[in-house]
Amino acid sequence: MPSSDPPSPARPQRPTASRTPRPTTPRTQTPPRGSPLTPAQAIAQAWMRESPDSQQKWRAADAQARDMYTNPRRWNTARRSPERKAKGKL
């Protein structure tokens, strides 16, 4: 006779009657639920939620990164530092 496992207990359901409905607020930036957001729309919405101070910090960080990328530090390998020159002499 094959042994069978006892049926697993059903997962308890969350009570739905105790949930209060969320108040509906007019949303001007979100498209209808049927259409998904494009990445550009999601970024634009996130940007609009940022505080003006945070937006300013992002702009400063972006400018700094752009400056470091377009004007990288150049390593000067033609010259040796005085300390390295002194170490090289015996």
Long-range contacts (C-beta under 8 A, 24 or more apart in sequence): none
